[in-house]
Amino acid sequence: MKQIPLAELVATKGQAFAAKALGVSPAAISKAITAERNISVTCNLDGTFEAHELKSFPAQTALKKSAA
């Protein structure tokens, strides 16, 4: 198993490949990269791919609401 950033997968394999491998649309891949989301893709030994996003907790919007 190897983990790489989503942007690196797209740079090496292409946006269409990444979208198909993760079961999402090419537009979703583009939007995630443009938003600079922290998404790591795991390339499994059987050739499948999984993606996980690392996000801060609590979310920024929750902090803004509770501070008011």
mmCIF file as Biopython writes it, N, C-alpha, C and O atoms, coordinates in Angstrom:
data_model
#
loop_
_atom_site.group_PDB
_atom_site.id
_atom_site.type_symbol
_atom_site.label_atom_id
_atom_site.label_alt_id
_atom_site.label_comp_id
_atom_site.label_asym_id
_atom_site.label_entity_id
_atom_site.label_seq_id
_atom_site.pdbx_PDB_ins_code
_atom_site.Cartn_x
_atom_site.Cartn_y
_atom_site.Cartn_z
_atom_site.occupancy
_atom_site.B_iso_or_equiv
_atom_site.auth_seq_id
_atom_site.auth_asym_id
_atom_site.pdbx_PDB_model_num
ATOM 1   N N  . MET A ? 1  ? 0.852   -1.181 0.000   1.0 0.0 1  A 1 
ATOM 2   C CA . MET A ? 1  ? 0.000   0.000  0.000   1.0 0.0 1  A 1 
ATOM 3   C C  . MET A ? 1  ? 0.895   1.240  0.000   1.0 0.0 1  A 1 
ATOM 4   O O  . MET A ? 1  ? 1.906   1.310  0.698   1.0 0.0 1  A 1 
ATOM 5   N N  . LYS A ? 2  ? 0.490   2.190  -0.791  1.0 0.0 2  A 1 
ATOM 6   C CA . LYS A ? 2  ? 1.234   3.428  -0.903  1.0 0.0 2  A 1 
ATOM 7   C C  . LYS A ? 2  ? 0.253   4.593  -0.814  1.0 0.0 2  A 1 
ATOM 8   O O  . LYS A ? 2  ? -0.797  4.574  -1.457  1.0 0.0 2  A 1 
ATOM 9   N N  . GLN A ? 3  ? 0.594   5.609  -0.017  1.0 0.0 3  A 1 
ATOM 10  C CA . GLN A ? 3  ? -0.260  6.791  0.090   1.0 0.0 3  A 1 
ATOM 11  C C  . GLN A ? 3  ? 0.387   7.952  -0.642  1.0 0.0 3  A 1 
ATOM 12  O O  . GLN A ? 3  ? 1.580   8.215  -0.496  1.0 0.0 3  A 1 
ATOM 13  N N  . ILE A ? 4  ? -0.436  8.652  -1.443  1.0 0.0 4  A 1 
ATOM 14  C CA . ILE A ? 4  ? 0.031   9.839  -2.138  1.0 0.0 4  A 1 
ATOM 15  C C  . ILE A ? 4  ? -1.058  10.909 -2.059  1.0 0.0 4  A 1 
ATOM 16  O O  . ILE A ? 4  ? -2.235  10.579 -1.914  1.0 0.0 4  A 1 
ATOM 17  N N  . PRO A ? 5  ? -0.683  12.177 -2.152  1.0 0.0 5  A 1 
ATOM 18  C CA . PRO A ? 5  ? -1.697  13.231 -2.185  1.0 0.0 5  A 1 
ATOM 19  C C  . PRO A ? 5  ? -2.541  13.127 -3.457  1.0 0.0 5  A 1 
ATOM 20  O O  . PRO A ? 5  ? -2.061  12.664 -4.491  1.0 0.0 5  A 1 
ATOM 21  N N  . LEU A ? 6  ? -3.778  13.551 -3.372  1.0 0.0 6  A 1 
ATOM 22  C CA . LEU A ? 6  ? -4.678  13.506 -4.528  1.0 0.0 6  A 1 
ATOM 23  C C  . LEU A ? 6  ? -4.085  14.259 -5.714  1.0 0.0 6  A 1 
ATOM 24  O O  . LEU A ? 6  ? -4.150  13.781 -6.847  1.0 0.0 6  A 1 
ATOM 25  N N  . ALA A ? 7  ? -3.510  15.424 -5.464  1.0 0.0 7  A 1 
ATOM 26  C CA . ALA A ? 7  ? -2.939  16.228 -6.550  1.0 0.0 7  A 1 
ATOM 27  C C  . ALA A ? 7  ? -1.820  15.474 -7.274  1.0 0.0 7  A 1 
ATOM 28  O O  . ALA A ? 7  ? -1.665  15.609 -8.488  1.0 0.0 7  A 1 
ATOM 29  N N  . GLU A ? 8  ? -1.046  14.687 -6.535  1.0 0.0 8  A 1 
ATOM 30  C CA . GLU A ? 8  ? 0.027   13.906 -7.160  1.0 0.0 8  A 1 
ATOM 31  C C  . GLU A ? 8  ? -0.536  12.793 -8.032  1.0 0.0 8  A 1 
ATOM 32  O O  . GLU A ? 8  ? -0.019  12.533 -9.118  1.0 0.0 8  A 1 
ATOM 33  N N  . LEU A ? 9  ? -1.595  12.133 -7.563  1.0 0.0 9  A 1 
ATOM 34  C CA . LEU A ? 9  ? -2.246  11.098 -8.376  1.0 0.0 9  A 1 
ATOM 35  C C  . LEU A ? 9  ? -2.750  11.690 -9.681  1.0 0.0 9  A 1 
ATOM 36  O O  . LEU A ? 9  ? -2.579  11.095 -10.745 1.0 0.0 9  A 1 
ATOM 37  N N  . VAL A ? 10 ? -3.371  12.859 -9.603  1.0 0.0 10 A 1 
ATOM 38  C CA . VAL A ? 10 ? -3.893  13.516 -10.804 1.0 0.0 10 A 1 
ATOM 39  C C  . VAL A ? 10 ? -2.742  13.915 -11.731 1.0 0.0 10 A 1 
ATOM 40  O O  . VAL A ? 10 ? -2.850  13.778 -12.949 1.0 0.0 10 A 1 
ATOM 41  N N  . ALA A ? 11 ? -1.649  14.403 -11.159 1.0 0.0 11 A 1 
ATOM 42  C CA . ALA A ? 11 ? -0.510  14.816 -11.982 1.0 0.0 11 A 1 
ATOM 43  C C  . ALA A ? 11 ? 0.120   13.637 -12.720 1.0 0.0 11 A 1 
ATOM 44  O O  . ALA A ? 11 ? 0.603   13.793 -13.841 1.0 0.0 11 A 1 
ATOM 45  N N  . THR A ? 12 ? 0.116   12.452 -12.092 1.0 0.0 12 A 1 
ATOM 46  C CA . THR A ? 12 ? 0.761   11.295 -12.715 1.0 0.0 12 A 1 
ATOM 47  C C  . THR A ? 12 ? -0.183  10.464 -13.572 1.0 0.0 12 A 1 
ATOM 48  O O  . THR A ? 12 ? 0.217   9.971  -14.627 1.0 0.0 12 A 1 
ATOM 49  N N  . LYS A ? 13 ? -1.425  10.302 -13.138 1.0 0.0 13 A 1 
ATOM 50  C CA . LYS A ? 13 ? -2.353  9.406  -13.843 1.0 0.0 13 A 1 
ATOM 51  C C  . LYS A ? 13 ? -3.458  10.134 -14.608 1.0 0.0 13 A 1 
ATOM 52  O O  . LYS A ? 13 ? -4.067  9.563  -15.513 1.0 0.0 13 A 1 
ATOM 53  N N  . GLY A ? 14 ? -3.717  11.386 -14.250 1.0 0.0 14 A 1 
ATOM 54  C CA . GLY A ? 14 ? -4.765  12.145 -14.920 1.0 0.0 14 A 1 
ATOM 55  C C  . GLY A ? 14 ? -6.029  12.244 -14.081 1.0 0.0 14 A 1 
ATOM 56  O O  . GLY A ? 14 ? -6.311  11.392 -13.240 1.0 0.0 14 A 1 
ATOM 57  N N  . GLN A ? 15 ? -6.779  13.308 -14.334 1.0 0.0 15 A 1 
ATOM 58  C CA . GLN A ? 15 ? -7.994  13.588 -13.581 1.0 0.0 15 A 1 
ATOM 59  C C  . GLN A ? 15 ? -9.074  12.542 -13.831 1.0 0.0 15 A 1 
ATOM 60  O O  . GLN A ? 15 ? -9.766  12.128 -12.901 1.0 0.0 15 A 1 
ATOM 61  N N  . ALA A ? 16 ? -9.222  12.115 -15.074 1.0 0.0 16 A 1 
ATOM 62  C CA . ALA A ? 16 ? -10.257 11.130 -15.411 1.0 0.0 16 A 1 
ATOM 63  C C  . ALA A ? 16 ? -9.973  9.790  -14.723 1.0 0.0 16 A 1 
ATOM 64  O O  . ALA A ? 16 ? -10.891 9.146  -14.215 1.0 0.0 16 A 1 
ATOM 65  N N  . PHE A ? 17 ? -8.711  9.373  -14.707 1.0 0.0 17 A 1 
ATOM 66  C CA . PHE A ? 17 ? -8.340  8.122  -14.032 1.0 0.0 17 A 1 
ATOM 67  C C  . PHE A ? 17 ? -8.645  8.209  -12.548 1.0 0.0 17 A 1 
ATOM 68  O O  . PHE A ? 17 ? -9.242  7.296  -11.977 1.0 0.0 17 A 1 
ATOM 69  N N  . ALA A ? 18 ? -8.234  9.315  -11.918 1.0 0.0 18 A 1 
ATOM 70  C CA . ALA A ? 18 ? -8.454  9.490  -10.480 1.0 0.0 18 A 1 
ATOM 71  C C  . ALA A ? 18 ? -9.940  9.459  -10.149 1.0 0.0 18 A 1 
ATOM 72  O O  . ALA A ? 18 ? -10.352 8.827  -9.176  1.0 0.0 18 A 1 
ATOM 73  N N  . ALA A ? 19 ? -10.739 10.137 -10.954 1.0 0.0 19 A 1 
ATOM 74  C CA . ALA A ? 19 ? -12.181 10.174 -10.723 1.0 0.0 19 A 1 
ATOM 75  C C  . ALA A ? 19 ? -12.790 8.778  -10.820 1.0 0.0 19 A 1 
ATOM 76  O O  . ALA A ? 19 ? -13.577 8.378  -9.962  1.0 0.0 19 A 1 
ATOM 77  N N  . LYS A ? 20 ? -12.430 8.046  -11.856 1.0 0.0 20 A 1 
ATOM 78  C CA . LYS A ? 20 ? -12.977 6.701  -12.037 1.0 0.0 20 A 1 
ATOM 79  C C  . LYS A ? 20 ? -12.520 5.776  -10.911 1.0 0.0 20 A 1 
ATOM 80  O O  . LYS A ? 20 ? -13.315 4.991  -10.394 1.0 0.0 20 A 1 
ATOM 81  N N  . ALA A ? 21 ? -11.250 5.863  -10.528 1.0 0.0 21 A 1 
ATOM 82  C CA . ALA A ? 21 ? -10.707 4.993  -9.483  1.0 0.0 21 A 1 
ATOM 83  C C  . ALA A ? 21 ? -11.370 5.237  -8.132  1.0 0.0 21 A 1 
ATOM 84  O O  . ALA A ? 21 ? -11.509 4.315  -7.328  1.0 0.0 21 A 1 
ATOM 85  N N  . LEU A ? 22 ? -11.784 6.494  -7.882  1.0 0.0 22 A 1 
ATOM 86  C CA . LEU A ? 22 ? -12.394 6.832  -6.596  1.0 0.0 22 A 1 
ATOM 87  C C  . LEU A ? 22 ? -13.917 6.859  -6.644  1.0 0.0 22 A 1 
ATOM 88  O O  . LEU A ? 22 ? -14.562 7.049  -5.613  1.0 0.0 22 A 1 
ATOM 89  N N  . GLY A ? 23 ? -14.492 6.672  -7.813  1.0 0.0 23 A 1 
ATOM 90  C CA . GLY A ? 23 ? -15.948 6.612  -7.933  1.0 0.0 23 A 1 
ATOM 91  C C  . GLY A ? 23 ? -16.629 7.963  -7.822  1.0 0.0 23 A 1 
ATOM 92  O O  . GLY A ? 23 ? -17.749 8.063  -7.322  1.0 0.0 23 A 1 
ATOM 93  N N  . VAL A ? 24 ? -15.948 9.007  -8.289  1.0 0.0 24 A 1 
ATOM 94  C CA . VAL A ? 24 ? -16.530 10.354 -8.276  1.0 0.0 24 A 1 
ATOM 95  C C  . VAL A ? 24 ? -16.390 10.962 -9.669  1.0 0.0 24 A 1 
ATOM 96  O O  . VAL A ? 24 ? -15.784 10.363 -10.557 1.0 0.0 24 A 1 
ATOM 97  N N  . SER A ? 25 ? -16.951 12.148 -9.851  1.0 0.0 25 A 1 
ATOM 98  C CA . SER A ? 25 ? -16.856 12.810 -11.144 1.0 0.0 25 A 1 
ATOM 99  C C  . SER A ? 25 ? -15.522 13.550 -11.272 1.0 0.0 25 A 1 
ATOM 100 O O  . SER A ? 25 ? -14.917 13.909 -10.262 1.0 0.0 25 A 1 
ATOM 101 N N  . PRO A ? 26 ? -15.059 13.779 -12.510 1.0 0.0 26 A 1 
ATOM 102 C CA . PRO A ? 26 ? -13.859 14.587 -12.702 1.0 0.0 26 A 1 
ATOM 103 C C  . PRO A ? 26 ? -14.005 15.992 -12.103 1.0 0.0 26 A 1 
ATOM 104 O O  . PRO A ? 26 ? -13.028 16.577 -11.635 1.0 0.0 26 A 1 
ATOM 105 N N  . ALA A ? 27 ? -15.213 16.520 -12.122 1.0 0.0 27 A 1 
ATOM 106 C CA . ALA A ? 27 ? -15.454 17.847 -11.539 1.0 0.0 27 A 1 
ATOM 107 C C  . ALA A ? 27 ? -15.213 17.832 -10.023 1.0 0.0 27 A 1 
ATOM 108 O O  . ALA A ? 27 ? -14.707 18.806 -9.467  1.0 0.0 27 A 1 
ATOM 109 N N  . ALA A ? 28 ? -15.572 16.739 -9.362  1.0 0.0 28 A 1 
ATOM 110 C CA . ALA A ? 28 ? -15.341 16.627 -7.918  1.0 0.0 28 A 1 
ATOM 111 C C  . ALA A ? 28 ? -13.845 16.604 -7.611  1.0 0.0 28 A 1 
ATOM 112 O O  . ALA A ? 28 ? -13.401 17.185 -6.621  1.0 0.0 28 A 1 
ATOM 113 N N  . ILE A ? 29 ? -13.076 15.936 -8.454  1.0 0.0 29 A 1 
ATOM 114 C CA . ILE A ? 29 ? -11.619 15.899 -8.289  1.0 0.0 29 A 1 
ATOM 115 C C  . ILE A ? 29 ? -11.055 17.305 -8.460  1.0 0.0 29 A 1 
ATOM 116 O O  . ILE A ? 29 ? -10.241 17.755 -7.654  1.0 0.0 29 A 1 
ATOM 117 N N  . SER A ? 30 ? -11.484 17.988 -9.498  1.0 0.0 30 A 1 
ATOM 118 C CA . SER A ? 30 ? -11.017 19.348 -9.765  1.0 0.0 30 A 1 
ATOM 119 C C  . SER A ? 30 ? -11.348 20.290 -8.625  1.0 0.0 30 A 1 
ATOM 120 O O  . SER A ? 30 ? -10.510 21.087 -8.205  1.0 0.0 30 A 1 
ATOM 121 N N  . LYS A ? 31 ? -12.568 20.198 -8.126  1.0 0.0 31 A 1 
ATOM 122 C CA . LYS A ? 31 ? -13.000 21.070 -7.031  1.0 0.0 31 A 1 
ATOM 123 C C  . LYS A ? 31 ? -12.189 20.810 -5.763  1.0 0.0 31 A 1 
ATOM 124 O O  . LYS A ? 31 ? -11.828 21.754 -5.061  1.0 0.0 31 A 1 
ATOM 125 N N  . ALA A ? 32 ? -11.900 19.550 -5.462  1.0 0.0 32 A 1 
ATOM 126 C CA . ALA A ? 32 ? -11.124 19.201 -4.270  1.0 0.0 32 A 1 
ATOM 127 C C  . ALA A ? 32 ? -9.703  19.751 -4.367  1.0 0.0 32 A 1 
ATOM 128 O O  . ALA A ? 32 ? -9.160  20.252 -3.382  1.0 0.0 32 A 1 
ATOM 129 N N  . ILE A ? 33 ? -9.108  19.658 -5.542  1.0 0.0 33 A 1 
ATOM 130 C CA . ILE A ? 33 ? -7.745  20.166 -5.726  1.0 0.0 33 A 1 
ATOM 131 C C  . ILE A ? 33 ? -7.733  21.688 -5.672  1.0 0.0 33 A 1 
ATOM 132 O O  . ILE A ? 33 ? -6.850  22.274 -5.045  1.0 0.0 33 A 1 
ATOM 133 N N  . THR A ? 34 ? -8.695  22.336 -6.316  1.0 0.0 34 A 1 
ATOM 134 C CA . THR A ? 34 ? -8.780  23.796 -6.300  1.0 0.0 34 A 1 
ATOM 135 C C  . THR A ? 34 ? -8.972  24.325 -4.891  1.0 0.0 34 A 1 
ATOM 136 O O  . THR A ? 34 ? -8.419  25.367 -4.537  1.0 0.0 34 A 1 
ATOM 137 N N  . ALA A ? 35 ? -9.750  23.618 -4.085  1.0 0.0 35 A 1 
ATOM 138 C CA . ALA A ? 35 ? -10.007 24.025 -2.700  1.0 0.0 35 A 1 
ATOM 139 C C  . ALA A ? 35 ? -8.847  23.655 -1.775  1.0 0.0 35 A 1 
ATOM 140 O O  . ALA A ? 35 ? -8.888  23.951 -0.580  1.0 0.0 35 A 1 
ATOM 141 N N  . GLU A ? 36 ? -7.822  23.014 -2.318  1.0 0.0 36 A 1 
ATOM 142 C CA . GLU A ? 36 ? -6.638  22.598 -1.556  1.0 0.0 36 A 1 
ATOM 143 C C  . GLU A ? 36 ? -6.996  21.730 -0.352  1.0 0.0 36 A 1 
ATOM 144 O O  . GLU A ? 36 ? -6.440  21.884 0.735   1.0 0.0 36 A 1 
ATOM 145 N N  . ARG A ? 37 ? -7.944  20.809 -0.576  1.0 0.0 37 A 1 
ATOM 146 C CA . ARG A ? 37 ? -8.326  19.886 0.485   1.0 0.0 37 A 1 
ATOM 147 C C  . ARG A ? 37 ? -7.205  18.885 0.723   1.0 0.0 37 A 1 
ATOM 148 O O  . ARG A ? 37 ? -6.522  18.479 -0.217  1.0 0.0 37 A 1 
ATOM 149 N N  . ASN A ? 38 ? -7.015  18.489 1.969   1.0 0.0 38 A 1 
ATOM 150 C CA . ASN A ? 38 ? -5.937  17.583 2.359   1.0 0.0 38 A 1 
ATOM 151 C C  . ASN A ? 38 ? -6.414  16.136 2.194   1.0 0.0 38 A 1 
ATOM 152 O O  . ASN A ? 38 ? -6.818  15.488 3.159   1.0 0.0 38 A 1 
ATOM 153 N N  . ILE A ? 39 ? -6.358  15.647 0.961   1.0 0.0 39 A 1 
ATOM 154 C CA . ILE A ? 39 ? -6.854  14.312 0.639   1.0 0.0 39 A 1 
ATOM 155 C C  . ILE A ? 39 ? -5.687  13.419 0.249   1.0 0.0 39 A 1 
ATOM 156 O O  . ILE A ? 39 ? -4.914  13.743 -0.653  1.0 0.0 39 A 1 
ATOM 157 N N  . SER A ? 40 ? -5.570  12.291 0.941   1.0 0.0 40 A 1 
ATOM 158 C CA . SER A ? 40 ? -4.548  11.292 0.633   1.0 0.0 40 A 1 
ATOM 159 C C  . SER A ? 40 ? -5.221  10.105 -0.028  1.0 0.0 40 A 1 
ATOM 160 O O  . SER A ? 40 ? -6.302  9.677  0.378   1.0 0.0 40 A 1 
ATOM 161 N N  . VAL A ? 41 ? -4.572  9.585  -1.042  1.0 0.0 41 A 1 
ATOM 162 C CA . VAL A ? 41 ? -5.095  8.428  -1.760  1.0 0.0 41 A 1 
ATOM 163 C C  . VAL A ? 41 ? -4.197  7.238  -1.464  1.0 0.0 41 A 1 
ATOM 164 O O  . VAL A ? 41 ? -2.975  7.319  -1.583  1.0 0.0 41 A 1 
ATOM 165 N N  . THR A ? 42 ? -4.820  6.135  -1.077  1.0 0.0 42 A 1 
ATOM 166 C CA . THR A ? 42 ? -4.092  4.894  -0.832  1.0 0.0 42 A 1 
ATOM 167 C C  . THR A ? 42 ? -4.243  3.999  -2.050  1.0 0.0 42 A 1 
ATOM 168 O O  . THR A ? 42 ? -5.355  3.698  -2.485  1.0 0.0 42 A 1 
ATOM 169 N N  . CYS A ? 43 ? -3.099  3.576  -2.598  1.0 0.0 43 A 1 
ATOM 170 C CA . CYS A ? 43 ? -3.080  2.632  -3.709  1.0 0.0 43 A 1 
ATOM 171 C C  . CYS A ? 43 ? -2.885  1.248  -3.104  1.0 0.0 43 A 1 
ATOM 172 O O  . CYS A ? 43 ? -1.790  0.918  -2.649  1.0 0.0 43 A 1 
ATOM 173 N N  . ASN A ? 44 ? -3.930  0.445  -3.095  1.0 0.0 44 A 1 
ATOM 174 C CA . ASN A ? 44 ? -3.885  -0.878 -2.489  1.0 0.0 44 A 1 
ATOM 175 C C  . ASN A ? 44 ? -3.163  -1.879 -3.388  1.0 0.0 44 A 1 
ATOM 176 O O  . ASN A ? 44 ? -3.046  -1.672 -4.596  1.0 0.0 44 A 1 
ATOM 177 N N  . LEU A ? 45 ? -2.686  -2.956 -2.791  1.0 0.0 45 A 1 
ATOM 178 C CA . LEU A ? 45 ? -1.953  -3.979 -3.529  1.0 0.0 45 A 1 
ATOM 179 C C  . LEU A ? 45 ? -2.792  -4.657 -4.609  1.0 0.0 45 A 1 
ATOM 180 O O  . LEU A ? 45 ? -2.251  -5.143 -5.602  1.0 0.0 45 A 1 
ATOM 181 N N  . ASP A ? 46 ? -4.117  -4.692 -4.417  1.0 0.0 46 A 1 
ATOM 182 C CA . ASP A ? 46 ? -4.998  -5.326 -5.402  1.0 0.0 46 A 1 
ATOM 183 C C  . ASP A ? 46 ? -5.385  -4.385 -6.543  1.0 0.0 46 A 1 
ATOM 184 O O  . ASP A ? 46 ? -6.192  -4.749 -7.398  1.0 0.0 46 A 1 
ATOM 185 N N  . GLY A ? 47 ? -4.813  -3.173 -6.561  1.0 0.0 47 A 1 
ATOM 186 C CA . GLY A ? 47 ? -5.086  -2.228 -7.654  1.0 0.0 47 A 1 
ATOM 187 C C  . GLY A ? 47 ? -6.226  -1.270 -7.389  1.0 0.0 47 A 1 
ATOM 188 O O  . GLY A ? 47 ? -6.516  -0.417 -8.228  1.0 0.0 47 A 1 
ATOM 189 N N  . THR A ? 48 ? -6.880  -1.385 -6.252  1.0 0.0 48 A 1 
ATOM 190 C CA . THR A ? 48 ? -7.963  -0.467 -5.912  1.0 0.0 48 A 1 
ATOM 191 C C  . THR A ? 48 ? -7.398  0.772  -5.215  1.0 0.0 48 A 1 
ATOM 192 O O  . THR A ? 48 ? -6.257  0.781  -4.753  1.0 0.0 48 A 1 
ATOM 193 N N  . PHE A ? 49 ? -8.220  1.805  -5.154  1.0 0.0 49 A 1 
ATOM 194 C CA . PHE A ? 49 ? -7.815  3.061  -4.544  1.0 0.0 49 A 1 
ATOM 195 C C  . PHE A ? 49 ? -8.827  3.477  -3.491  1.0 0.0 49 A 1 
ATOM 196 O O  . PHE A ? 49 ? -10.025 3.238  -3.642  1.0 0.0 49 A 1 
ATOM 197 N N  . GLU A ? 50 ? -8.343  4.101  -2.423  1.0 0.0 50 A 1 
ATOM 198 C CA . GLU A ? 50 ? -9.186  4.662  -1.367  1.0 0.0 50 A 1 
ATOM 199 C C  . GLU A ? 50 ? -8.690  6.063  -1.089  1.0 0.0 50 A 1 
ATOM 200 O O  . GLU A ? 50 ? -7.492  6.328  -1.182  1.0 0.0 50 A 1 
ATOM 201 N N  . ALA A ? 51 ? -9.600  6.965  -0.747  1.0 0.0 51 A 1 
ATOM 202 C CA . ALA A ? 51 ? -9.203  8.336  -0.423  1.0 0.0 51 A 1 
ATOM 203 C C  . ALA A ? 51 ? -9.713  8.706  0.960   1.0 0.0 51 A 1 
ATOM 204 O O  . ALA A ? 51 ? -10.815 8.330  1.359   1.0 0.0 51 A 1 
ATOM 205 N N  . HIS A ? 52 ? -8.881  9.455  1.683   1.0 0.0 52 A 1 
ATOM 206 C CA . HIS A ? 52 ? -9.228  9.917  3.022   1.0 0.0 52 A 1 
ATOM 207 C C  . HIS A ? 52 ? -8.830  11.381 3.143   1.0 0.0 52 A 1 
ATOM 208 O O  . HIS A ? 52 ? -7.785  11.798 2.644   1.0 0.0 52 A 1 
ATOM 209 N N  . GLU A ? 53 ? -9.673  12.148 3.808   1.0 0.0 53 A 1 
ATOM 210 C CA . GLU A ? 53 ? -9.396  13.567 4.002   1.0 0.0 53 A 1 
ATOM 211 C C  . GLU A ? 53 ? -9.090  13.841 5.469   1.0 0.0 53 A 1 
ATOM 212 O O  . GLU A ? 53 ? -9.806  13.378 6.357   1.0 0.0 53 A 1 
ATOM 213 N N  . LEU A ? 54 ? -8.037  14.586 5.714   1.0 0.0 54 A 1 
ATOM 214 C CA . LEU A ? 54 ? -7.683  15.010 7.054   1.0 0.0 54 A 1 
ATOM 215 C C  . LEU A ? 54 ? -8.220  16.426 7.251   1.0 0.0 54 A 1 
ATOM 216 O O  . LEU A ? 54 ? -7.834  17.354 6.540   1.0 0.0 54 A 1 
ATOM 217 N N  . LYS A ? 55 ? -9.121  16.577 8.235   1.0 0.0 55 A 1 
ATOM 218 C CA . LYS A ? 55 ? -9.742  17.877 8.507   1.0 0.0 55 A 1 
ATOM 219 C C  . LYS A ? 55 ? -9.560  18.219 9.971   1.0 0.0 55 A 1 
ATOM 220 O O  . LYS A ? 55 ? -9.462  17.336 10.823  1.0 0.0 55 A 1 
ATOM 221 N N  . SER A ? 56 ? -9.516  19.509 10.250  1.0 0.0 56 A 1 
ATOM 222 C CA . SER A ? 56 ? -9.420  19.929 11.637  1.0 0.0 56 A 1 
ATOM 223 C C  . SER A ? 56 ? -10.762 19.733 12.335  1.0 0.0 56 A 1 
ATOM 224 O O  . SER A ? 56 ? -11.818 19.743 11.703  1.0 0.0 56 A 1 
ATOM 225 N N  . PHE A ? 57 ? -10.694 19.555 13.639  1.0 0.0 57 A 1 
ATOM 226 C CA . PHE A ? 57 ? -11.909 19.374 14.423  1.0 0.0 57 A 1 
ATOM 227 C C  . PHE A ? 57 ? -11.848 20.312 15.614  1.0 0.0 57 A 1 
ATOM 228 O O  . PHE A ? 57 ? -10.817 20.337 16.286  1.0 0.0 57 A 1 
ATOM 229 N N  . PRO A ? 58 ? -12.820 21.038 15.905  1.0 0.0 58 A 1 
ATOM 230 C CA . PRO A ? 58 ? -14.074 21.199 15.162  1.0 0.0 58 A 1 
ATOM 231 C C  . PRO A ? 58 ? -13.844 22.029 13.891  1.0 0.0 58 A 1 
ATOM 232 O O  . PRO A ? 58 ? -12.833 22.715 13.740  1.0 0.0 58 A 1 
ATOM 233 N N  . ALA A ? 59 ? -14.797 21.938 13.013  1.0 0.0 59 A 1 
ATOM 234 C CA . ALA A ? 59 ? -14.713 22.668 11.746  1.0 0.0 59 A 1 
ATOM 235 C C  . ALA A ? 59 ? -14.717 24.169 11.991  1.0 0.0 59 A 1 
ATOM 236 O O  . ALA A ? 59 ? -15.270 24.635 12.987  1.0 0.0 59 A 1 
ATOM 237 N N  . GLN A ? 60 ? -14.115 24.914 11.104  1.0 0.0 60 A 1 
ATOM 238 C CA . GLN A ? 60 ? -14.019 26.357 11.250  1.0 0.0 60 A 1 
ATOM 239 C C  . GLN A ? 60 ? -15.388 27.029 11.376  1.0 0.0 60 A 1 
ATOM 240 O O  . GLN A ? 60 ? -15.533 27.979 12.145  1.0 0.0 60 A 1 
ATOM 241 N N  . THR A ? 61 ? -16.382 26.561 10.643  1.0 0.0 61 A 1 
ATOM 242 C CA . THR A ? 61 ? -17.708 27.169 10.699  1.0 0.0 61 A 1 
ATOM 243 C C  . THR A ? 61 ? -18.313 27.006 12.096  1.0 0.0 61 A 1 
ATOM 244 O O  . THR A ? 61 ? -19.018 27.894 12.576  1.0 0.0 61 A 1 
ATOM 245 N N  . ALA A ? 62 ? -18.038 25.876 12.746  1.0 0.0 62 A 1 
ATOM 246 C CA . ALA A ? 62 ? -18.563 25.655 14.096  1.0 0.0 62 A 1 
ATOM 247 C C  . ALA A ? 62 ? -17.929 26.629 15.082  1.0 0.0 62 A 1 
ATOM 248 O O  . ALA A ? 62 ? -18.593 27.099 16.006  1.0 0.0 62 A 1 
ATOM 249 N N  . LEU A ? 63 ? -16.656 26.932 14.892  1.0 0.0 63 A 1 
ATOM 250 C CA . LEU A ? 63 ? -15.986 27.873 15.776  1.0 0.0 63 A 1 
ATOM 251 C C  . LEU A ? 63 ? -16.561 29.276 15.639  1.0 0.0 63 A 1 
ATOM 252 O O  . LEU A ? 63 ? -16.756 29.971 16.636  1.0 0.0 63 A 1 
ATOM 253 N N  . LYS A ? 64 ? -16.831 29.690 14.413  1.0 0.0 64 A 1 
ATOM 254 C CA . LYS A ? 64 ? -17.375 31.026 14.178  1.0 0.0 64 A 1 
ATOM 255 C C  . LYS A ? 64 ? -18.747 31.191 14.815  1.0 0.0 64 A 1 
ATOM 256 O O  . LYS A ? 64 ? -19.044 32.233 15.400  1.0 0.0 64 A 1 
ATOM 257 N N  . LYS A ? 65 ? -19.579 30.167 14.702  1.0 0.0 65 A 1 
ATOM 258 C CA . LYS A ? 65 ? -20.939 30.238 15.260  1.0 0.0 65 A 1 
ATOM 259 C C  . LYS A ? 65 ? -20.915 30.293 16.777  1.0 0.0 65 A 1 
ATOM 260 O O  . LYS A ? 65 ? -21.677 31.046 17.384  1.0 0.0 65 A 1 
ATOM 261 N N  . SER A ? 66 ? -20.041 29.497 17.400  1.0 0.0 66 A 1 
ATOM 262 C CA . SER A ? 66 ? -20.021 29.445 18.858  1.0 0.0 66 A 1 
ATOM 263 C C  . SER A ? 66 ? -19.381 30.689 19.468  1.0 0.0 66 A 1 
ATOM 264 O O  . SER A ? 66 ? -19.631 30.999 20.633  1.0 0.0 66 A 1 
ATOM 265 N N  . ALA A ? 67 ? -18.555 31.410 18.698  1.0 0.0 67 A 1 
ATOM 266 C CA . ALA A ? 67 ? -17.891 32.602 19.213  1.0 0.0 67 A 1 
ATOM 267 C C  . ALA A ? 67 ? -18.835 33.799 19.249  1.0 0.0 67 A 1 
ATOM 268 O O  . ALA A ? 67 ? -18.567 34.776 19.949  1.0 0.0 67 A 1 
ATOM 269 N N  . ALA A ? 68 ? -19.907 33.736 18.523  1.0 0.0 68 A 1 
ATOM 270 C CA . ALA A ? 68 ? -20.833 34.876 18.439  1.0 0.0 68 A 1 
ATOM 271 C C  . ALA A ? 68 ? -21.726 34.999 19.645  1.0 0.0 68 A 1 
ATOM 272 O O  . ALA A ? 68 ? -22.552 35.910 19.711  1.0 0.0 68 A 1 
#
